[in-house]
């Protein structure tokens, strides 16, 4: 049985990322064990004044269940098995823990990229872009400069 660890934070984006893999998996007779890891959005530091730790954990659990309710039925519809995990702490450490628990598995980062934010890597060897934050604003500034020059 093939095992795939999938990190998700948005159901629609994750379903787009998983569609080609489900279609490829339909051809494989042995099935797949999906290990879905819900990565809840970060709460601002100002929330800690108003919300205690148990309320945060409760919110994270409810948020994760809503996310799983949207993704799991499509995966189980193909006869595959699904395990659900809620992330707490660094993702690279969680990946190591899941790999030691489940053995050999593929790791897929299906989290929606966020504009201007560097997402933490899910494995130690995942490449990170150092200048990814400035790529779009630099291009926008360059386009603005071209328009200014063209207007003169």
trRosetta pair geometry for C-beta under 8 A, 3 or more apart (Angstrom, degrees):
i j d omega theta_ij theta_ji phi_ij phi_ji
1 30 5.6 -153 -93 150 52 105
1 31 5.7 -22 -129 83 95 88
1 32 6.8 149 -177 -118 81 23
1 33 5.4 63 144 -19 122 104
1 81 7.9 8 -173 29 144 116
2 25 7.4 -136 63 -121 138 101
2 28 6.8 13 -2 136 133 162
2 30 6.8 110 -9 92 84 114
2 31 7.5 -165 33 106 82 42
2 32 4.7 -34 75 -112 98 81
2 33 7.1 -176 89 24 45 71
2 106 7.4 3 177 3 99 113
3 32 7.3 154 -92 -167 25 71
3 33 4.7 -20 -106 68 76 104
3 35 6.7 27 -176 -13 95 111
3 102 5.5 175 -176 153 158 126
3 103 7.0 116 24 72 154 88
3 104 7.0 136 48 97 117 55
3 105 3.8 -69 107 -109 108 97
3 106 7.1 165 95 20 58 69
4 21 7.1 114 -135 173 172 145
4 32 6.1 1 6 -178 110 121
4 33 7.5 162 23 82 63 54
4 34 5.6 -21 68 -114 96 63
4 35 6.9 -172 91 26 44 77
4 105 6.3 175 -91 -175 18 94
4 106 4.7 -18 -114 65 76 100
4 107 7.8 167 -163 -85 60 20
4 108 6.0 13 -180 -1 106 117
5 35 4.6 -27 -107 73 67 114
5 37 6.5 25 -177 -14 90 118
5 95 6.7 136 120 -128 158 80
5 98 5.5 104 -108 123 141 147
5 99 7.6 -72 -26 -65 149 75
5 102 7.7 156 -64 54 106 149
5 105 5.1 81 -20 130 96 133
5 106 7.0 -167 26 90 70 48
5 107 4.9 -16 67 -111 107 68
5 108 6.9 170 86 26 53 68
6 14 7.1 99 159 -156 124 114
6 18 6.9 20 -134 -87 155 114
6 34 6.2 -15 8 -165 121 96
6 35 6.9 155 19 77 69 56
6 36 5.4 -23 69 -109 101 60
6 37 6.7 179 86 22 46 78
6 108 4.7 -13 -108 70 74 107
6 110 5.4 1 -170 12 98 122
7 37 4.9 -30 -104 72 63 111
7 39 5.7 37 -176 -28 95 124
7 87 7.5 36 -135 -53 98 140
7 91 6.5 32 -114 -152 147 133
7 107 7.8 24 -13 -175 102 87
7 108 7.1 -164 22 96 71 57
7 109 5.1 -11 53 -125 117 58
7 110 6.3 164 74 36 57 66
7 111 5.5 -34 120 -39 100 101
7 122 5.2 -141 -19 -101 152 142
8 11 7.2 58 168 -90 129 44
8 13 7.9 163 -149 82 86 91
8 14 4.1 16 -129 -92 118 146
8 36 6.1 -22 15 -162 123 95
8 37 7.0 145 21 72 70 55
8 38 6.2 -35 74 -106 87 52
8 39 6.8 174 80 17 33 89
8 67 6.5 163 113 169 116 127
8 71 6.5 43 144 -69 175 165
8 110 5.2 -11 -91 85 77 105
8 111 6.5 171 -136 -82 22 60
9 13 7.9 -6 69 62 70 128
9 14 7.8 150 37 -50 39 115
9 38 7.3 110 -96 -166 51 58
9 39 4.4 -54 -74 72 102 96
9 40 7.4 169 -129 -89 92 12
9 41 6.9 104 -168 -63 119 70
9 67 7.7 -62 -150 -128 25 149
9 111 4.5 41 11 -135 111 90
9 112 6.0 -111 76 21 100 85
10 13 4.2 49 89 23 115 114
10 14 6.2 166 82 -17 57 90
10 67 8.0 -100 -114 -128 13 111
10 111 7.3 96 12 -156 88 50
10 112 4.2 16 18 -20 138 128
11 14 5.8 -62 -144 40 27 110
11 15 6.2 28 160 -22 65 106
11 67 5.6 -165 -63 -146 98 67
11 70 3.8 4 -146 102 153 140
11 71 5.5 -141 -135 -53 89 92
12 15 5.9 -54 -149 32 28 110
12 16 6.8 29 153 -17 61 103
13 16 5.8 -55 -156 33 34 112
13 17 6.5 28 150 -15 66 108
13 110 6.8 160 122 165 88 84
13 111 7.7 34 106 175 135 22
13 112 4.1 142 10 -79 174 99
14 17 5.6 -58 -148 40 35 110
14 18 5.9 24 157 -14 70 113
14 71 5.8 -22 102 -105 133 131
14 110 4.4 87 -122 135 76 128
14 111 8.0 6 -77 -85 94 30
15 18 5.8 -58 -135 44 30 105
15 19 6.4 53 158 -48 63 93
15 70 7.7 -89 -48 141 123 98
15 71 6.5 -148 -69 -114 87 80
15 74 6.6 79 -127 35 105 165
16 19 6.0 -34 -150 1 28 117
17 20 8.0 -63 176 27 33 94
17 21 7.8 11 139 2 63 116
17 108 7.1 154 147 163 122 123
17 110 4.0 -180 81 -130 154 108
18 21 5.4 -69 -158 48 53 111
18 22 5.7 54 148 -27 85 104
18 71 7.6 95 15 -155 159 105
18 74 7.6 119 104 105 132 129
18 75 7.4 -55 166 -79 147 100
18 108 7.9 112 -90 124 77 155
18 110 6.5 6 -47 -112 87 160
19 22 5.9 -55 -144 34 29 109
19 23 6.5 27 159 -17 63 106
20 23 5.7 -55 -148 37 34 111
20 24 6.3 31 154 -16 67 106
21 24 5.7 -53 -145 40 33 110
21 25 6.0 37 152 -23 65 109
21 108 7.5 -50 -57 -87 162 163
22 25 5.3 -55 -143 38 31 115
22 26 6.6 46 152 -35 63 95
22 74 7.0 -50 -106 148 162 103
22 75 7.1 -123 -102 -106 118 62
22 78 6.1 -169 -162 -37 98 155
23 26 5.7 -39 -154 13 33 116
23 27 7.9 31 150 -15 55 95
24 27 6.3 -54 -171 26 40 109
24 28 7.4 31 140 -14 66 106
25 28 5.5 -57 -155 35 47 111
25 31 7.7 45 177 -148 106 33
25 32 5.0 -49 -144 -18 134 135
25 78 6.5 74 106 144 114 155
25 80 6.9 2 153 -68 143 135
26 78 6.1 -105 -91 -143 81 125
28 31 7.2 -155 110 -31 98 17
28 32 7.3 77 80 -48 133 93
31 78 7.9 157 -129 123 80 93
31 79 5.9 -98 -108 114 116 95
31 80 5.2 166 -168 -105 92 65
31 81 7.1 65 153 -1 128 82
32 78 8.0 16 34 100 103 126
32 80 4.5 -15 63 -130 78 127
32 81 7.8 -153 100 39 46 65
33 80 6.9 -172 -84 -177 27 91
33 81 4.9 -14 -116 71 75 102
33 82 7.8 174 -164 -83 54 26
33 83 7.0 26 174 -6 96 104
33 102 7.5 -163 109 -158 134 129
34 75 5.1 -60 19 -169 157 147
34 80 5.9 64 -11 138 103 130
34 81 7.2 -176 27 93 70 49
34 82 4.8 -15 69 -111 104 74
34 83 7.2 -173 94 28 54 65
35 82 7.9 162 -86 -160 27 52
35 83 4.8 -11 -115 65 71 107
35 85 6.4 18 176 -1 90 120
35 98 6.1 143 143 -166 155 132
35 102 6.4 -105 -56 -47 150 166
35 105 6.9 0 18 -166 131 157
36 68 6.5 137 103 -111 146 90
36 71 6.4 143 -127 104 152 138
36 72 7.1 -107 3 -79 157 85
36 75 7.8 -161 -50 1 124 165
36 82 6.2 9 -5 -168 112 102
36 83 7.0 178 25 84 69 51
36 84 5.4 -18 68 -112 102 62
36 85 6.9 172 89 29 50 73
37 85 4.7 -24 -106 78 72 105
37 86 7.6 144 -160 -109 60 12
37 87 5.4 65 172 -55 103 99
37 91 7.7 119 134 -137 147 97
37 94 6.8 120 -143 137 146 137
37 98 7.6 -84 -68 -61 129 156
38 63 7.4 158 162 110 134 86
38 64 3.9 139 89 -129 165 96
38 67 5.2 130 -123 76 119 144
38 68 6.7 -71 -61 -50 128 92
38 84 7.2 17 -16 -170 108 91
38 85 7.2 -175 17 90 73 50
38 86 5.1 -25 60 -114 106 64
38 87 6.5 -148 83 4 50 84
39 87 5.0 6 -99 29 66 141
39 91 7.1 -7 -103 -89 124 124
39 111 5.8 -24 51 -99 143 125
40 59 8.0 118 -164 117 147 85
40 60 4.6 -96 -33 -135 169 88
40 63 5.2 91 -121 91 109 139
40 64 6.4 -67 -65 -59 104 89
40 86 7.1 20 -24 -163 110 98
40 87 7.2 -161 12 58 76 89
41 63 7.8 -112 20 180 83 157
43 47 4.5 -68 164 41 117 151
43 48 7.8 128 113 -48 120 73
43 51 7.6 -82 178 60 156 141
43 56 6.5 -102 0 -131 157 113
44 47 5.4 117 64 -14 74 96
45 48 6.1 -32 -173 7 52 115
46 49 6.1 -34 -176 13 55 113
46 50 7.8 23 142 4 70 105
47 50 6.0 -77 -161 49 48 96
47 51 5.1 -15 165 26 91 118
47 56 7.6 112 128 -92 125 110
48 51 6.9 -72 -110 58 25 76
51 55 4.7 -123 -168 88 93 129
51 56 5.7 111 132 -57 120 85
51 59 7.8 -10 -172 -11 147 139
52 55 5.2 95 57 10 70 104
52 56 7.3 -131 103 -5 38 90
53 56 5.6 -54 -151 35 35 113
53 57 6.4 33 154 -17 67 105
54 57 5.7 -52 -146 38 34 111
54 58 6.3 39 152 -22 65 105
55 58 5.5 -51 -145 36 32 114
55 59 6.4 35 153 -20 64 103
56 59 5.7 -53 -149 36 31 111
56 60 6.3 32 152 -19 65 106
57 60 5.6 -52 -145 37 32 113
57 61 6.4 34 154 -20 65 105
58 61 5.8 -54 -148 35 30 111
58 62 6.5 27 154 -15 64 106
59 62 5.8 -57 -148 38 31 108
59 63 6.1 32 155 -20 66 108
60 63 5.7 -54 -144 37 29 112
60 64 6.2 30 156 -20 63 109
60 86 6.2 110 145 -179 106 135
61 64 5.8 -55 -146 37 29 112
61 65 6.4 30 155 -21 63 105
61 86 6.6 -59 -99 -75 60 167
62 65 5.8 -54 -147 34 31 111
62 66 6.7 32 154 -18 63 103
63 66 6.0 -56 -156 33 31 111
63 67 6.6 29 149 -17 64 108
64 67 5.5 -56 -150 38 34 113
64 68 6.1 32 154 -17 69 107
64 84 7.4 125 158 173 113 116
64 86 4.7 -54 -93 -101 166 109
65 68 5.7 -52 -141 40 32 110
65 69 6.2 40 155 -28 64 104
66 69 5.7 -51 -148 30 29 115
66 70 7.0 23 155 -15 60 105
67 70 6.2 -64 -161 34 31 107
67 71 6.5 4 156 -1 68 115
68 71 6.0 -72 -140 47 33 97
68 72 5.1 28 174 -25 77 119
68 84 5.2 12 -114 -121 144 136
69 72 6.8 -35 -107 30 19 108
69 73 7.6 22 -178 -19 47 104
70 73 7.9 -74 -175 23 17 101
71 74 6.6 -70 -171 36 41 105
71 75 6.6 25 149 -12 76 114
72 75 5.7 -67 -150 41 38 108
72 76 5.8 24 162 -11 77 112
72 82 5.2 167 -137 110 93 167
72 84 7.3 -37 -80 -71 129 115
73 76 6.0 -60 -136 45 29 103
73 77 6.0 45 158 -39 64 104
74 77 5.6 -45 -148 19 28 122
74 78 7.8 23 157 -14 55 98
75 78 6.6 -62 -171 29 35 104
75 80 5.3 -74 168 71 81 121
75 82 5.1 97 102 -74 132 125
76 79 7.5 67 -176 -70 46 11
76 80 6.4 -114 -101 65 36 69
76 81 7.7 42 -109 -115 81 26
76 82 5.8 -77 -62 -4 93 122
85 94 7.6 151 143 -176 137 122
85 98 7.1 -94 -26 -92 173 123
87 91 6.2 -12 -147 -97 140 81
87 94 5.7 -62 -130 -62 89 173
88 94 7.9 130 51 -82 51 126
89 93 6.1 -50 126 66 117 128
89 94 6.6 146 80 -50 94 102
90 93 4.5 77 80 10 103 107
90 94 6.9 -173 97 -9 54 87
90 120 6.7 -128 -144 166 71 148
91 94 5.3 -55 -147 38 38 114
91 95 6.3 45 152 -25 69 100
91 120 5.4 143 19 107 115 113
91 121 6.9 -159 77 102 115 39
91 122 4.6 -68 140 -116 125 60
92 95 5.6 -48 -150 30 32 114
92 96 6.8 34 151 -17 62 102
92 120 7.5 -110 -20 156 92 104
92 121 6.0 36 -66 95 108 89
92 122 6.5 151 -78 170 56 22
92 123 5.9 106 -124 -140 82 16
92 124 5.2 92 -159 -62 130 66
92 126 7.9 -139 -94 15 102 113
93 96 5.7 -50 -153 34 35 113
93 97 6.4 36 149 -19 65 106
94 97 5.5 -54 -148 37 34 114
94 98 6.2 32 154 -17 68 106
95 98 5.8 -56 -145 39 30 108
95 99 6.2 29 156 -18 65 108
95 107 6.0 26 -142 -118 122 142
95 122 5.4 111 -59 161 135 77
95 123 5.3 -105 114 -88 167 70
96 99 5.8 -56 -145 38 28 110
96 100 6.4 25 157 -16 64 106
97 100 6.0 -57 -148 37 28 107
97 101 6.3 23 154 -16 63 111
98 101 5.6 -59 -145 41 32 111
98 102 5.8 -6 169 12 71 114
98 105 7.1 -65 131 49 101 149
99 102 6.6 -67 -125 55 23 84
99 103 7.3 -65 -174 111 56 9
99 104 7.6 26 -155 -107 89 26
99 105 6.1 -140 -109 35 72 103
102 105 5.4 28 104 -39 122 134
107 122 6.0 -177 168 117 125 124
107 123 5.8 114 94 -48 163 123
109 119 8.0 139 -179 114 131 139
109 122 5.0 -173 -86 2 107 137
109 126 7.2 75 -34 -133 145 146
111 119 6.1 162 96 -155 139 156
113 119 6.9 -112 -122 -17 62 130
114 117 4.2 -3 93 45 114 121
114 119 6.9 120 24 -61 97 100
115 136 7.2 -54 -149 48 97 159
116 133 5.8 62 -146 -146 51 86
117 133 7.7 79 -54 -104 10 100
118 128 6.8 49 -165 -166 118 113
118 129 7.6 -152 -119 65 101 76
118 132 6.6 119 -96 66 87 121
118 133 6.5 -58 -48 -56 93 108
121 124 7.2 111 110 -104 132 16
121 126 3.8 172 -156 67 115 123
121 128 5.9 -92 -57 -65 115 105
122 126 6.0 82 45 -37 66 155
123 126 4.7 119 57 -32 82 99
128 132 8.0 -105 171 -2 65 130
129 132 3.4 87 99 -42 127 112
129 135 7.8 -23 154 -29 140 130
131 134 5.2 -60 -171 48 79 103
131 135 6.2 103 128 -55 86 85
132 135 5.7 -32 -147 -4 36 120
133 137 7.9 -4 145 13 61 116
134 137 5.8 -69 -149 54 52 103
134 138 5.2 54 156 -28 84 112
135 138 6.2 -64 -151 36 19 109
135 139 6.6 15 155 -15 59 110
136 139 5.6 -57 -147 38 34 111
136 140 6.2 33 156 -19 68 105
137 140 5.5 -52 -143 38 34 112
137 141 6.2 37 156 -19 66 104
138 141 5.7 -53 -147 37 31 111
138 142 6.3 33 153 -20 64 106
139 142 5.5 -52 -147 37 32 113
139 143 6.3 33 154 -19 65 104
140 143 5.7 -52 -147 36 32 111
140 144 6.4 36 152 -20 63 105
141 144 5.6 -52 -149 35 32 114
141 145 6.4 35 152 -21 65 103
142 145 5.6 -52 -149 33 32 112
142 146 6.6 35 151 -20 64 102
143 146 5.6 -50 -150 33 35 114
143 147 6.5 34 152 -18 65 104
144 147 5.7 -55 -150 37 33 111
144 148 6.4 35 152 -20 66 103
145 148 5.6 -51 -148 34 33 112
145 149 6.4 30 154 -15 65 106
146 149 5.9 -58 -148 40 30 109
146 150 6.1 29 154 -20 66 109
147 150 5.6 -54 -141 38 31 111
147 151 6.3 35 156 -25 64 105
148 151 5.8 -55 -151 31 29 112
148 152 7.1 28 152 -21 61 100
149 152 6.0 -52 -156 26 35 109
